[in-house]
């Protein structure tokens, strides 16, 4: 019985996390986090922004 409840709790947590991660409202936050490793290099930041712009045009 306890294992079954534990499985349900983990399943609910997984589904909640997946919904949070793939929520359209979080896209801007994740796009900004994508640029953090390149924050010290302006040229790399420019390349990342160009790639994101071309990706958004394709969609």
C-alpha positions as protocol buffer text, in pm:
chain_id: "A"
residue {
  index: 1
  type: UNK
  ca { x: 0 y: 0 z: 0 }
}
residue {
  index: 2
  type: UNK
  ca { x: 279 y: 243 z: 91 }
}
residue {
  index: 3
  type: UNK
  ca { x: 472 y: 163 z: -227 }
}
residue {
  index: 4
  type: UNK
  ca { x: 163 y: 235 z: -433 }
}
residue {
  index: 5
  type: UNK
  ca { x: 114 y: 572 z: -265 }
}
residue {
  index: 6
  type: UNK
  ca { x: 482 y: 652 z: -312 }
}
residue {
  index: 7
  type: UNK
  ca { x: 451 y: 574 z: -681 }
}
residue {
  index: 8
  type: UNK
  ca { x: 149 y: 802 z: -713 }
}
residue {
  index: 9
  type: UNK
  ca { x: 331 y: 1086 z: -532 }
}
residue {
  index: 10
  type: UNK
  ca { x: 635 y: 1052 z: -760 }
}
residue {
  index: 11
  type: UNK
  ca { x: 412 y: 1037 z: -1069 }
}
residue {
  index: 12
  type: UNK
  ca { x: 227 y: 1355 z: -965 }
}
residue {
  index: 13
  type: UNK
  ca { x: 559 y: 1530 z: -895 }
}
residue {
  index: 14
  type: UNK
  ca { x: 694 y: 1425 z: -1235 }
}
residue {
  index: 15
  type: UNK
  ca { x: 387 y: 1545 z: -1423 }
}
residue {
  index: 16
  type: UNK
  ca { x: 389 y: 1874 z: -1230 }
}
residue {
  index: 17
  type: UNK
  ca { x: 756 y: 1930 z: -1307 }
}
residue {
  index: 18
  type: UNK
  ca { x: 706 y: 1847 z: -1675 }
}
residue {
  index: 19
  type: UNK
  ca { x: 417 y: 2094 z: -1698 }
}
residue {
  index: 20
  type: UNK
  ca { x: 623 y: 2362 z: -1526 }
}
residue {
  index: 21
  type: UNK
  ca { x: 926 y: 2309 z: -1752 }
}
residue {
  index: 22
  type: UNK
  ca { x: 730 y: 2306 z: -2077 }
}
residue {
  index: 23
  type: UNK
  ca { x: 497 y: 2591 z: -1987 }
}
residue {
  index: 24
  type: UNK
  ca { x: 498 y: 2868 z: -2251 }
}
residue {
  index: 25
  type: UNK
  ca { x: 508 y: 3126 z: -1971 }
}
residue {
  index: 26
  type: UNK
  ca { x: 854 y: 3000 z: -1867 }
}
residue {
  index: 27
  type: UNK
  ca { x: 1009 y: 3024 z: -2216 }
}
residue {
  index: 28
  type: UNK
  ca { x: 1157 y: 3371 z: -2167 }
}
residue {
  index: 29
  type: UNK
  ca { x: 1317 y: 3271 z: -1836 }
}
residue {
  index: 30
  type: UNK
  ca { x: 1472 y: 2961 z: -1990 }
}
residue {
  index: 31
  type: UNK
  ca { x: 1594 y: 3159 z: -2293 }
}
residue {
  index: 32
  type: UNK
  ca { x: 1772 y: 3398 z: -2059 }
}
residue {
  index: 33
  type: UNK
  ca { x: 1922 y: 3106 z: -1865 }
}
residue {
  index: 34
  type: UNK
  ca { x: 2048 y: 2963 z: -2194 }
}
residue {
  index: 35
  type: UNK
  ca { x: 2264 y: 3272 z: -2243 }
}
residue {
  index: 36
  type: UNK
  ca { x: 2426 y: 3264 z: -1896 }
}
residue {
  index: 37
  type: UNK
  ca { x: 2733 y: 3055 z: -1992 }
}
residue {
  index: 38
  type: UNK
  ca { x: 2811 y: 3308 z: -2266 }
}
residue {
  index: 39
  type: UNK
  ca { x: 2756 y: 3623 z: -2058 }
}
residue {
  index: 40
  type: UNK
  ca { x: 3126 y: 3715 z: -2056 }
}
residue {
  index: 41
  type: UNK
  ca { x: 3166 y: 3674 z: -2433 }
}
residue {
  index: 42
  type: UNK
  ca { x: 2966 y: 3927 z: -2639 }
}
residue {
  index: 43
  type: UNK
  ca { x: 3039 y: 3747 z: -2967 }
}
residue {
  index: 44
  type: UNK
  ca { x: 2904 y: 3417 z: -2835 }
}
residue {
  index: 45
  type: UNK
  ca { x: 2595 y: 3594 z: -2699 }
}
residue {
  index: 46
  type: UNK
  ca { x: 2533 y: 3741 z: -3044 }
}
residue {
  index: 47
  type: UNK
  ca { x: 2554 y: 3394 z: -3203 }
}
residue {
  index: 48
  type: UNK
  ca { x: 2309 y: 3250 z: -2950 }
}
residue {
  index: 49
  type: UNK
  ca { x: 2062 y: 3533 z: -3011 }
}
residue {
  index: 50
  type: UNK
  ca { x: 2090 y: 3487 z: -3388 }
}
residue {
  index: 51
  type: UNK
  ca { x: 2025 y: 3114 z: -3353 }
}
residue {
  index: 52
  type: UNK
  ca { x: 1720 y: 3177 z: -3135 }
}
residue {
  index: 53
  type: UNK
  ca { x: 1587 y: 3436 z: -3381 }
}
residue {
  index: 54
  type: UNK
  ca { x: 1626 y: 3199 z: -3677 }
}
residue {
  index: 55
  type: UNK
  ca { x: 1462 y: 2919 z: -3478 }
}
residue {
  index: 56
  type: UNK
  ca { x: 1163 y: 3140 z: -3390 }
}
residue {
  index: 57
  type: UNK
  ca { x: 1122 y: 3241 z: -3757 }
}
residue {
  index: 58
  type: UNK
  ca { x: 1107 y: 2875 z: -3860 }
}
residue {
  index: 59
  type: UNK
  ca { x: 825 y: 2806 z: -3617 }
}
